[in-house]
Amino acid sequence: MKRKIGFLLALPPTHQSSETVTGLARAALDAGHEVYLYLIDEGVKNMNSHSYRDLAQAGVRMFVCAYGCQQHHVSTVNVEKEFTLCGLVVLSGLIDACKPFISFT
């Protein structure tokens, strides 16, 4: 059964959870699920990492908090087309739509 699986990541690339999320997202994709990932707070710094770009190119739907980018000095110029800059309304919709929705904060 295909599911919508969501992840929230609020931690920087140096945190162990950043790698955990990439592994879980990849496993969910490989199992045939729709995968959604929302980067918030320091998690927006993952937008520039190769592993997160690879996930986006593999089909994970990537959303990045525009305010978080501003607060953590992450450039929003030349953002990869697979990443959508957005706000908390999108996060609310993902939480409602995804079962499960797993947060790493």
N, CA and C atoms as an extended XYZ file, in Angstrom:
315
Properties=species:S:1:pos:R:3:atomname:S:1:resname:S:1:resid:I:1 pbc="F F F"
N         0.845       -1.189        0.000 N   MET     1
C         0.000        0.000        0.000 CA  MET     1
C         0.886        1.247        0.000 C   MET     1
N         0.678        2.107       -0.978 N   LYS     2
C         1.444        3.333       -1.098 CA  LYS     2
C         0.975        4.346       -0.054 C   LYS     2
N         1.937        4.928        0.661 N   ARG     3
C         1.615        5.922        1.686 CA  ARG     3
C         2.316        7.236        1.390 C   ARG     3
N         1.814        8.291        2.004 N   LYS     4
C         2.494        9.582        2.003 CA  LYS     4
C         3.231        9.670        3.331 C   LYS     4
N         4.551        9.720        3.253 N   ILE     5
C         5.381        9.758        4.455 CA  ILE     5
C         6.083       11.104        4.506 C   ILE     5
N         5.984       11.765        5.655 N   GLY     6
C         6.574       13.090        5.801 CA  GLY     6
C         7.631       13.145        6.874 C   GLY     6
N         8.603       14.008        6.634 N   PHE     7
C         9.678       14.249        7.594 CA  PHE     7
C         9.863       15.745        7.785 C   PHE     7
N        10.161       16.128        9.011 N   LEU     8
C        10.543       17.489        9.353 CA  LEU     8
C        11.955       17.406        9.905 C   LEU     8
N        12.847       18.240        9.388 N   LEU     9
C        14.213       18.280        9.899 CA  LEU     9
C        14.557       19.706       10.291 C   LEU     9
N        14.889       19.892       11.568 N   ALA    10
C        15.240       21.210       12.091 CA  ALA    10
C        16.696       21.254       12.567 C   ALA    10
N        17.509       20.314       12.101 N   LEU    11
C        18.889       20.183       12.578 CA  LEU    11
C        19.868       20.354       11.428 C   LEU    11
N        21.083       20.851       11.719 N   PRO    12
C        22.061       21.124       10.655 CA  PRO    12
C        22.676       19.846       10.088 C   PRO    12
N        23.379       19.970        8.959 N   PRO    13
C        24.003       18.808        8.327 CA  PRO    13
C        24.994       18.071        9.225 C   PRO    13
N        25.545       18.744       10.203 N   THR    14
C        26.524       18.119       11.101 CA  THR    14
C        25.879       17.219       12.142 C   THR    14
N        24.574       17.306       12.302 N   HIS    15
C        23.881       16.497       13.305 CA  HIS    15
C        23.595       15.101       12.744 C   HIS    15
N        23.697       14.090       13.583 N   GLN    16
C        23.475       12.701       13.188 CA  GLN    16
C        22.086       12.491       12.574 C   GLN    16
N        21.098       13.218       13.047 N   SER    17
C        19.734       13.058       12.529 CA  SER    17
C        19.621       13.427       11.054 C   SER    17
N        20.502       14.292       10.583 N   SER    18
C        20.486       14.660        9.173 CA  SER    18
C        20.735       13.432        8.302 C   SER    18
N        21.677       12.606        8.693 N   GLU    19
C        21.967       11.368        7.970 CA  GLU    19
C        20.839       10.348        8.150 C   GLU    19
N        20.267       10.307        9.349 N   THR    20
C        19.157        9.389        9.615 CA  THR    20
C        17.980        9.686        8.698 C   THR    20
N        17.667       10.967        8.536 N   VAL    21
C        16.544       11.359        7.679 CA  VAL    21
C        16.802       10.947        6.231 C   VAL    21
N        18.027       11.137        5.748 N   THR    22
C        18.296       10.739        4.365 CA  THR    22
C        18.108        9.232        4.193 C   THR    22
N        18.542        8.455        5.164 N   GLY    23
C        18.379        7.004        5.083 CA  GLY    23
C        16.921        6.579        5.113 C   GLY    23
N        16.148        7.177        6.009 N   LEU    24
C        14.723        6.843        6.104 CA  LEU    24
C        13.960        7.265        4.842 C   LEU    24
N        14.281        8.457        4.348 N   ALA    25
C        13.610        8.949        3.142 CA  ALA    25
C        13.932        8.056        1.951 C   ALA    25
N        15.184        7.661        1.829 N   ARG    26
C        15.595        6.782        0.722 CA  ARG    26
C        14.878        5.425        0.826 C   ARG    26
N        14.811        4.882        2.040 N   ALA    27
C        14.136        3.590        2.241 CA  ALA    27
C        12.650        3.692        1.888 C   ALA    27
N        12.011        4.797        2.271 N   ALA    28
C        10.596        4.988        1.955 CA  ALA    28
C        10.384        5.102        0.446 C   ALA    28
N        11.272        5.820       -0.236 N   LEU    29
C        11.195        5.919       -1.699 CA  LEU    29
C        11.355        4.547       -2.341 C   LEU    29
N        12.353        3.822       -1.875 N   ASP    30
C        12.627        2.496       -2.433 CA  ASP    30
C        11.456        1.538       -2.227 C   ASP    30
N        10.683        1.777       -1.161 N   ALA    31
C         9.510        0.945       -0.879 CA  ALA    31
C         8.285        1.389       -1.686 C   ALA    31
N         8.442        2.457       -2.478 N   GLY    32
C         7.359        2.898       -3.346 CA  GLY    32
C         6.430        3.940       -2.764 C   GLY    32
N         6.810        4.532       -1.642 N   HIS    33
C         5.962        5.547       -1.018 CA  HIS    33
C         6.252        6.935       -1.577 C   HIS    33
N         5.302        7.844       -1.407 N   GLU    34
C         5.524        9.261       -1.691 CA  GLU    34
C         6.192        9.843       -0.455 C   GLU    34
N         7.278       10.589       -0.661 N   VAL    35
C         8.039       11.112        0.474 CA  VAL    35
C         8.092       12.635        0.388 C   VAL    35
N         7.797       13.259        1.523 N   TYR    36
C         7.798       14.710        1.648 CA  TYR    36
C         8.760       15.098        2.766 C   TYR    36
N         9.559       16.125        2.530 N   LEU    37
C        10.534       16.572        3.523 CA  LEU    37
C        10.468       18.081        3.656 C   LEU    37
N        10.318       18.543        4.892 N   TYR    38
C        10.272       19.971        5.178 CA  TYR    38
C        11.490       20.324        6.026 C   TYR    38
N        12.327       21.240        5.516 N   LEU    39
C        13.508       21.713        6.235 CA  LEU    39
C        13.164       23.035        6.906 C   LEU    39
N        13.426       23.103        8.201 N   ILE    40
C        13.089       24.288        8.985 CA  ILE    40
C        14.239       24.588        9.946 C   ILE    40
N        14.272       25.784       10.495 N   ASP    41
C        15.321       26.217       11.419 CA  ASP    41
C        16.684       25.884       10.821 C   ASP    41
N        17.590       25.283       11.592 N   GLU    42
C        18.921       24.976       11.068 CA  GLU    42
C        18.896       23.877       10.013 C   GLU    42
N        17.780       23.199        9.901 N   GLY    43
C        17.634       22.170        8.875 CA  GLY    43
C        17.737       22.721        7.460 C   GLY    43
N        17.473       24.017        7.289 N   VAL    44
C        17.566       24.611        5.958 CA  VAL    44
C        18.984       24.528        5.405 C   VAL    44
N        19.965       24.398        6.272 N   LYS    45
C        21.361       24.296        5.832 CA  LYS    45
C        21.617       23.011        5.053 C   LYS    45
N        20.730       22.024        5.189 N   ASN    46
C        20.857       20.778        4.439 CA  ASN    46
C        20.532       20.948        2.961 C   ASN    46
N        19.884       22.022        2.612 N   MET    47
C        19.480       22.251        1.227 CA  MET    47
C        20.686       22.221        0.290 C   MET    47
N        21.840       22.598        0.771 N   ASN    48
C        23.029       22.660       -0.074 CA  ASN    48
C        23.872       21.392       -0.029 C   ASN    48
N        23.434       20.386        0.703 N   SER    49
C        24.235       19.168        0.799 CA  SER    49
C        23.927       18.232       -0.370 C   SER    49
N        24.930       17.472       -0.774 N   HIS    50
C        24.767       16.544       -1.900 CA  HIS    50
C        23.702       15.492       -1.606 C   HIS    50
N        23.677       14.993       -0.376 N   SER    51
C        22.719       13.919       -0.072 CA  SER    51
C        21.274       14.397       -0.178 C   SER    51
N        21.007       15.638        0.199 N   TYR    52
C        19.641       16.157        0.096 CA  TYR    52
C        19.291       16.534       -1.336 C   TYR    52
N        20.265       17.002       -2.096 N   ARG    53
C        20.015       17.252       -3.515 CA  ARG    53
C        19.736       15.935       -4.241 C   ARG    53
N        20.472       14.888       -3.861 N   ASP    54
C        20.241       13.573       -4.464 CA  ASP    54
C        18.838       13.061       -4.149 C   ASP    54
N        18.387       13.264       -2.899 N   LEU    55
C        17.026       12.856       -2.533 CA  LEU    55
C        15.989       13.591       -3.380 C   LEU    55
N        16.213       14.888       -3.540 N   ALA    56
C        15.271       15.688       -4.328 CA  ALA    56
C        15.226       15.188       -5.770 C   ALA    56
N        16.369       14.882       -6.338 N   GLN    57
C        16.417       14.399       -7.713 CA  GLN    57
C        15.830       12.994       -7.835 C   GLN    57
N        15.849       12.237       -6.733 N   ALA    58
C        15.288       10.879       -6.742 CA  ALA    58
C        13.770       10.880       -6.598 C   ALA    58
N        13.189       12.029       -6.234 N   GLY    59
C        11.736       12.104       -6.162 CA  GLY    59
C        11.158       12.542       -4.832 C   GLY    59
N        11.997       12.796       -3.818 N   VAL    60
C        11.477       13.327       -2.560 CA  VAL    60
C        11.019       14.760       -2.817 C   VAL    60
N         9.828       15.070       -2.365 N   ARG    61
C         9.298       16.431       -2.525 CA  ARG    61
C         9.854       17.276       -1.389 C   ARG    61
N        10.686       18.244       -1.745 N   MET    62
C        11.448       19.029       -0.772 CA  MET    62
C        10.858       20.427       -0.599 C   MET    62
N        10.612       20.772        0.661 N   PHE    63
C        10.105       22.090        1.015 CA  PHE    63
C        11.065       22.709        2.019 C   PHE    63
N        11.364       23.992        1.830 N   VAL    64
C        12.339       24.679        2.660 CA  VAL    64
C        11.718       25.959        3.195 C   VAL    64
N        11.832       26.157        4.494 N   CYS    65
C        11.283       27.352        5.144 CA  CYS    65
C        12.073       28.591        4.708 C   CYS    65
N        11.413       29.481        4.003 N   ALA    66
C        12.063       30.696        3.510 CA  ALA    66
C        12.539       31.566        4.678 C   ALA    66
N        11.746       31.655        5.722 N   TYR    67
C        12.142       32.439        6.895 CA  TYR    67
C        13.373       31.827        7.560 C   TYR    67
N        13.428       30.502        7.632 N   GLY    68
C        14.596       29.822        8.186 CA  GLY    68
C        15.854       30.132        7.396 C   GLY    68
N        15.729       30.199        6.075 N   CYS    69
C        16.878       30.562        5.243 CA  CYS    69
C        17.367       31.963        5.584 C   CYS    69
N        16.435       32.873        5.744 N   GLN    70
C        16.787       34.248        6.097 CA  GLN    70
C        17.484       34.287        7.463 C   GLN    70
N        16.934       33.595        8.433 N   GLN    71
C        17.474       33.610        9.804 CA  GLN    71
C        18.846       32.953        9.905 C   GLN    71
N        19.116       31.959        9.059 N   HIS    72
C        20.373       31.211        9.155 CA  HIS    72
C        21.316       31.510        7.982 C   HIS    72
N        21.033       32.613        7.290 N   HIS    73
C        21.907       33.115        6.233 CA  HIS    73
C        22.188       32.076        5.150 C   HIS    73
N        21.134       31.374        4.743 N   VAL    74
C        21.217       30.421        3.637 CA  VAL    74
C        20.649       31.117        2.406 C   VAL    74
N        21.463       31.246        1.389 N   SER    75
C        21.056       31.962        0.187 CA  SER    75
C        19.870       31.276       -0.491 C   SER    75
N        18.944       32.092       -0.949 N   THR    76
C        17.808       31.580       -1.714 CA  THR    76
C        17.941       31.953       -3.192 C   THR    76
N        19.123       32.419       -3.560 N   VAL    77
C        19.429       32.712       -4.953 CA  VAL    77
C        19.885       31.412       -5.602 C   VAL    77
N        19.393       31.132       -6.776 N   ASN    78
C        19.767       29.924       -7.528 CA  ASN    78
C        19.422       28.635       -6.788 C   ASN    78
N        18.271       28.596       -6.135 N   VAL    79
C        17.815       27.387       -5.451 CA  VAL    79
C        17.463       26.344       -6.517 C   VAL    79
N        17.892       25.111       -6.285 N   GLU    80
C        17.590       24.022       -7.215 CA  GLU    80
C        16.082       23.952       -7.438 C   GLU    80
N        15.667       23.623       -8.641 N   LYS    81
C        14.239       23.607       -8.979 CA  LYS    81
C        13.459       22.567       -8.187 C   LYS    81
N        14.134       21.557       -7.645 N   GLU    82
C        13.452       20.517       -6.871 CA  GLU    82
C        13.077       20.980       -5.460 C   GLU    82
N        13.608       22.120       -5.028 N   PHE    83
C        13.334       22.651       -3.691 CA  PHE    83
C        12.318       23.781       -3.794 C   PHE    83
N        11.292       23.717       -2.946 N   THR    84
C        10.265       24.751       -2.921 CA  THR    84
C        10.415       25.575       -1.652 C   THR    84
N        10.653       26.869       -1.815 N   LEU    85
C        10.705       27.778       -0.666 CA  LEU    85
C         9.272       28.100       -0.268 C   LEU    85
N         8.983       28.007        1.022 N   CYS    86
C         7.608       28.207        1.455 CA  CYS    86
C         7.568       28.577        2.931 C   CYS    86
N         6.367       28.617        3.467 N   GLY    87
C         6.168       28.976        4.864 CA  GLY    87
C         5.470       27.877        5.637 C   GLY    87
N         5.014       28.221        6.810 N   LEU    88
C         4.449       27.239        7.726 CA  LEU    88
C         3.086       26.698        7.307 C   LEU    88
N         2.387       27.394        6.421 N   VAL    89
C         1.103       26.878        5.940 CA  VAL    89
C         1.331       25.561        5.200 C   VAL    89
N         2.392       25.493        4.427 N   VAL    90
C         2.724       24.257        3.715 CA  VAL    90
C         3.039       23.154        4.717 C   VAL    90
N         3.788       23.484        5.761 N   LEU    91
C         4.109       22.486        6.790 CA  LEU    91
C         2.838       21.931        7.415 C   LEU    91
N         1.891       22.791        7.717 N   SER    92
C         0.627       22.358        8.293 CA  SER    92
C        -0.086       21.377        7.366 C   SER    92
N        -0.082       21.671        6.084 N   GLY    93
C        -0.708       20.783        5.108 CA  GLY    93
C        -0.016       19.433        5.022 C   GLY    93
N         1.317       19.435        5.122 N   LEU    94
C         2.062       18.171        5.089 CA  LEU    94
C         1.766       17.316        6.316 C   LEU    94
N         1.691       17.958        7.461 N   ILE    95
C         1.387       17.220        8.690 CA  ILE    95
C         0.020       16.540        8.566 C   ILE    95
N        -0.946       17.257        7.997 N   ASP    96
C        -2.292       16.688        7.816 CA  ASP    96
C        -2.319       15.566        6.787 C   ASP    96
N        -1.530       15.697        5.720 N   ALA    97
C        -1.605       14.764        4.599 CA  ALA    97
C        -0.774       13.510        4.783 C   ALA    97
N         0.283       13.594        5.566 N   CYS    98
C         1.227       12.474        5.671 CA  CYS    98
C         0.961       11.621        6.910 C   CYS    98
N         0.948       10.334        6.689 N   LYS    99
C         0.793        9.376        7.780 CA  LYS    99
C         1.800        8.265        7.555 C   LYS    99
N         2.891        8.213        8.245 N   PRO   100
C         3.271        9.017        9.398 CA  PRO   100
C         3.954       10.321        9.000 C   PRO   100
N         4.073       11.214        9.964 N   PHE   101
C         4.859       12.428        9.833 CA  PHE   101
C         5.839       12.411       10.996 C   PHE   101
N         7.131       12.371       10.696 N   ILE   102
C         8.158       12.185       11.716 CA  ILE   102
C         9.030       13.443       11.798 C   ILE   102
N         9.201       13.951       13.019 N   SER   103
C         9.974       15.169       13.242 CA  SER   103
C        11.324       14.875       13.884 C   SER   103
N        12.338       15.550       13.369 N   PHE   104
C        13.683       15.497       13.940 CA  PHE   104
C        14.051       16.921       14.318 C   PHE   104
N        13.971       17.196       15.627 N   THR   105
C        14.207       18.548       16.121 CA  THR   105
C        15.257       18.572       17.216 C   THR   105
